[in-house]
Amino acid sequence: MKKKVRKIFVFLVLIGILITVWGFVPVTERMVLTYQGDTSADIRIVLVTDLHSCFYGKDQKALLDRIDREDPDIVIFSGDFFDDKLSDENAKITASDLVRKYPCYYVTGNHEYWSGRVDEMREFMRSIGVTVLQGECSTINIEGTDIDICGVDDPTYMTSSAWKEQLDRAYEASDEDHLRILASHRPEQVDTYSDYDFDLILTGHAHAGQIRIPFLNIGLFAPDQGVMAKYVSGKYTLENGSIMIVSRGLARESTPLPRVFNHPEIVSIEVVIGP
């Protein structure tokens, strides 16, 4: 009897190890959205969140190759690209490579603020050509379509009114005739986002609740959402019709707990534009 129990225990431990290892394998989540515009074009946006400066092979090759395969028109870093404990090196390698090939945009996450070096991180991104957004809006034309990319800082050390002022400022600088995108770290702010007419809102932060409950798309626990977190992964339609996409992010060795049923990911969003 003891031998049988021991075998069952060993089997369960091995299954647990396999699930843990499997959970650290990155994937590409692909989504297709439609947008009514004056041109017939497809625009590819790659969302990279919560890298936390984690390691993805020598010179970040595994991650960079995965992004390159999507051939994006735009890359958006939606917070926690850097970490407050790990070295900045992997984040710097990743951003420096991508900005040479694609227009890149960056907003802060809570870990950049926790590091105490958020200004240094922003300055590095600016120095290599990444557009840093702090309650601002930047317009780019892709295949004849004008796109307003707006962005706000993470509200970690901001009052809610100061953060709302950034949102107001970014939104007012955008054009209702353009495709309007908001880069923001926090998915739980859905009620606030619903007050604005953004077409697409790109977020991260939740890490899919670290332990993601299969088939339900609910996270066991996510920061600022608590237990059984709702906004953790994928596409959500807000009350005003805006689409919010939440990336599970890329954090691996920066977190003390394994990812369970929760592959690290980049999100590749194809926006199909037509009359």
N, C-alpha and C positions, 0 to 999 in steps of 0.2 A: 504493500500500500504506500509506504514511504517513497519507494522508488518511483511509483506512478505519479505521485504528487510532485516529486522532484522534476520529473520529465515535463510535466505540465508547466511547472514554474519556469524551467529553462526555455520551453517553447514560447511562453508568453513574453519572457524577457527578450528573446530573439525577435519576435514580432514587433515589440516596442522599439527595439533598435532600428529595425528595417523601416518602420513608419517614420521614425525621427529622421533617419538619413534621407529617405524619400522626400520628406517635407522640406528639405533644404535645397532641392533641385529647382533651379529657376525655370519659369515658363514665360511665354508671351501670350497675353490675353488680347484677342482681337475683337473689335467692335465696329459696327457700321451704323452711322447716323445719317439722316437726311436733313438737308437745309435748303429752304427755298431762296434762290438767288438769281441774278441776271446772267450767270454763266453756267455752262455745263462742264463741271470739273470735279475731280476728286482730290481732296486734301488729306494728307496723312500726318497725324500728330502723334508723337510718342510721349507718353507721360512717365516720368522717372521720379519716384518718390521714395523717401525714407531709405536712402542708400546707407546712411549712417557711416559713410566711408568704409564700408565692408569690402572684403577682398573677393574679387572675381577673376582669379588667375593672374599670371604674370602680366603686368601692364594693363590689368583689367580687361584682357582680351576677350574672355568669355562673355562679359556684359556688352562690351563695345561691338563685338561681332553680332550679337543678338539684336542690338539696336540698328546696326547697319543693314541687316537683312530686311528691315522694314522700310528702308529708304524714305525716311520721314522728310516732310517739308518743314516741320517745326518740332523742336524738342522743348518740353517744359519740365523744369525741376520744381516740384511743388512741396518743398520744405523737408527738413531733416536730411538734406543731402550730405551735410557734415554731421559729426557727432560731438558730444561734449567730453568723451573719454578717449575714443580711438584717434589715432593720428589722422591728419587731414590728407595724407598722401594719396590714398586711393580715390578720394573725392576729387582732388586736384587733377590727377591723371585722367579721370573720366571726363570731367568738364573741359579740360584743355584739348582733348582729342575731339570731342563732339562739336565744340564751337568752331573748329576749323572747317567743318563740313556742313553744319546746319545752323539756322538761326536758333539761338537758345535763350530761354527766359527763366528767371529764378525768383522765387519768394522764400522767405525764411520759415523755419519750423521752430518748435519749442526747444529742441536740443541745441540749435545754434545760439539761442539766447542763454540756455543753461551753461554753455561753454564759457560765457563771459567775453567771447571774442567775435561776437556777431558782426561788428563793424569791420574787423579784419577779413572775415569771410566774404562779406559783401564787396569789399575793395578788391579782393583777389578775383572774384567773378567779373567785376567791371574791367579789371586790368587785362583780362584775356578776351574780352569782347562779348561776354554774356550780358543780356539786358536784365538789370535788377529792378524789380517793381516794388514800390512802397506806396501804395495808394495812387498808382499811376496807370496810364494806358498807353500802349505802343501799337501803332498801326503798321501792318505789313500786307503787301499785295501778293497773293499766290494764284497763279493761273487766272488772273483777271478778277479775283475775288478779294475785296478788302476785308481784313480780319483785324479786329481790335482785341489785343491781348492785355487784359487788365490783371493787376495783382495786388495783394495786400500782405502785410507782415503778419506773422503769427502773433496772436494777442496775449502771449504769456505774461508780459509785464506791462500791458496796456489796459486802460479802463475800457469798458464796453463802448463808451461814447467816443473815445479816441479811435478805436478800431472801426467803429461805424463811420467816423469821419473819413477814414481812408477809403472805405467802400464807396461812400458818397462821391468822393473826389475822383476815384477811378471810373465809376459809372458815368458821372457827368462828363468826363472827357471822352467817352465812347460815343459812337454814332449808331442810331437805331437802324440805319440802312446797311450797316456792316454786320458780319458774323461776330458776335460778341462772346468772348471767352474770359472767364475769371479763373485765375490760379490762386488757390488758397489752401492752406494746410489742413484746415479743420472741417471734417464732414458733418459734425454734429450741429453745425450752425444752420441747419436747413430752414428754420423759421425766418432767420435774417435774410438768407439768400432769396427766399421767396418774395421779398419786398422789391427785388430788382429783376429786370427783364434780360438777364444774361441767357444766351442760347445754351451755353455749356459751362459747367463749373467742374474744375479738376482738383481733386483733393487726395489726401493720404491719411497719415497720422494713426489710424486705428490698428494697423498691422493685422487686419482681419480678426481682431480679438485674440491673436496669437494661437489659440485653439479654436479652430473653425468647425462648427457643427455641420457635418455633411448633409446635403440636400435642403437644409433650411436656410443656408447662407446667413447664419447668425454667429457672432463671435462670443466666446465664453465670457471674456472681459476685455473691454477696450477703453483706453484712456478717455476721460470726459464723457463716456457713455455708460460706463459701469457694466454690470453683468447682463448677459443675453443681449449684447449690443446689436443694433439694427443696421446701422450704416457702416458696413465693414468692407464690402467688396462688390464691384460691379456697377451697374447702371441703375439710377433711381430717377423717377420723374417727380418733380416737386409740384406743389399745389398750383403754382403759376405757369406750369408747363416747361420750366427750365429742366434740362437734363444735368444731373450731377453724377460724375463718375468718381468712384473711390477705388484707389489702387491699394492692393495688399502690401505694396512696398517691397524693398529689397534687403531689409535688415536680416542679418544672420548672426555672426559672432558678437554683435553688439548687444544682443539680448540674452538674459540669463536662462530663459525658458525656450525649449524647442518649439518649432512651428509644427502644428499637427493639423493635417488636412488643409494645409495653408501654404502652398508653394510661394516663394518670393517671385515677383513678377515685374515686367514692364507691361504697360498697356498701350496697344497700338490702335488708334482711333481713325477710321476712314470716314471722312465727312463727304458725303455725296451731294453735290450742289447742282441744282437744276431748277427750271421754272416750275 
